[in-house]
Amino acid sequence: MPGSVADRQLLEPRTLADALRMLDQEGPLTPMAGCTDLYVSLNFGTLAATRFLNLWRLDELRSMAVRDGLLSIGALCTYTDVIRSRVVRARLPMLVAAAREIGGPQIQNRGTLGGNIANASPAGDTLPVLAAADAVIVVANSAGTRRIPFVEFYTGYRQTVLAANELIVAVEVPRVRGRQWFRKVGTRAAQAISKVVMAAVDDSGGDPARIAVGSVGPTVLRLPSTEAALAAGARIDEAQRMLLEEIAPIDDVRSTAEYRRRVAANLLASFWNSRP
Ligand SMILES: Cc1cc2nc3c(=O)[nH]c(=O)nc-3n(C[C@H](O)[C@H](O)[C@H](O)COP(=O)(O)OP(=O)(O)OC[C@H]3O[C@@H](n4cnc5c(N)ncnc54)[C@H](O)[C@@H]3O)c2cc1C
């Protein structure tokens, strides 16, 4: 049964400082960005929250720029913003590849990077990209900001270290050396949530390969043992065995654990064997 909006309250800050003050003093409030996830919960009747903080007007969270050598992407940047951004295309093409495969044009116009991260689904398509790129999540409250390495942001299934008075304000990505690679396997190319999604950076830049995978565990996973095996010169079948020990897929409405195991192993081989 769809939830009603009539009994819900919306706060409309015009600046980030206002938003952070409201979160601190007038909470508890649920941040609202593009609403593409929140509206689904409302429609399913599972959206318990009744008081919301609308972030949509906070243009301060829409910048994309390189600062001090780091690519900084504001939390409110939509997938369309990412696809159109020259600086993101140049520095992080695997994020553009992920953005192009998210939903359809409507979702790409409204869905935000910050929303994908905060929603904390293990199937979020940008998350393996951010994990493989060693991204840092910048979060703020009214007292200041803190920077959290992406791999420390999730503590369990749909659990994050974000406090109730904090917002994600940006993502910072150091320069990625080496070829970037992204693959999403879903029922079809558009409007499909991933059965398995993988992002990787190969060792052509001089650093060991970095590999992250989604939809095969309670959170998006980096694969440190698989990466170490490849760096030590393991054969691909040995690395695939290592990967299978690092992932923990389940059967659900979208796929089976067995299918996900096979596809994740195949994706690893596809990435590794496509190195120039
Ligand atoms: C038809 C459809 C197709 C979809 N396809 C895909 C897909 O292919 N791949 C994929 O990964 N996702 C997909 N999604 C899910 C969704 O579009 C993305 O997760 C999107 O990035 C969510 O962003 P949003 O701005 O809409 O978030 P919202 O719905 O506004 O918020 C989501 C959650 O994040 C919190 N939040 C939002 N912004 C912030 C912030 N700055 N700080 C703190 N908390 C915040 C909210 O409180 C809420 O809990 C799809 C959704 C739909 C409806």
The ligand as a Gaussian input file, in Angstrom:
#p B3LYP/6-31G(d) Opt

LIG

0 1
 C       13.717000       2.721000     -11.706000
 C       14.976000       2.770000     -10.881000
 C       16.159000       2.275000     -11.419000
 C       17.339000       2.304000     -10.666000
 N       18.474000       1.798000     -11.228000
 C       19.620000       1.783000     -10.518000
 C       20.805000       1.213000     -11.073000
 O       20.840000       0.728000     -12.210000
 N       21.936000       1.233000     -10.298000
 C       21.957000       1.760000      -9.041000
 O       23.012000       1.746000      -8.392000
 N       20.838000       2.304000      -8.494000
 C       19.691000       2.330000      -9.199000
 N       18.546000       2.867000      -8.636000
 C       18.594000       3.385000      -7.281000
 C       18.796000       4.931000      -7.169000
 O       18.425000       5.599000      -8.344000
 C       20.251000       5.309000      -6.817000
 O       20.660000       4.651000      -5.631000
 C       20.413000       6.837000      -6.648000
 O       21.780000       7.171000      -6.747000
 C       19.857000       7.369000      -5.335000
 O       20.114000       8.771000      -5.309000
 P       18.980000       9.814000      -4.864000
 O       19.612000      11.149000      -4.930000
 O       17.750000       9.618000      -5.643000
 O       18.766000       9.337000      -3.358000
 P       17.469000       9.547000      -2.387000
 O       16.391000       8.618000      -2.805000
 O       17.128000      10.996000      -2.286000
 O       18.116000       9.070000      -1.030000
 C       18.578000       7.743000      -0.849000
 C       19.129000       7.591000       0.569000
 O       20.307000       8.368000       0.728000
 C       20.146000       9.364000       1.757000
 N       20.863000      10.539000       1.257000
 C       20.745000      11.083000       0.015000
 N       21.656000      12.050000      -0.155000
 C       22.363000      12.119000       1.003000
 C       23.467000      12.922000       1.432000
 N       24.055000      13.840000       0.638000
 N       23.957000      12.729000       2.691000
 C       23.400000      11.780000       3.492000
 N       22.359000      10.991000       3.134000
 C       21.854000      11.159000       1.898000
 C       18.652000       9.513000       1.939000
 O       18.320000       9.908000       3.256000
 C       18.165000       8.085000       1.645000
 O       18.357000       7.280000       2.786000
 C       17.339000       2.852000      -9.363000
 C       16.151000       3.378000      -8.821000
 C       14.981000       3.334000      -9.572000
 C       13.719000       3.898000      -8.985000

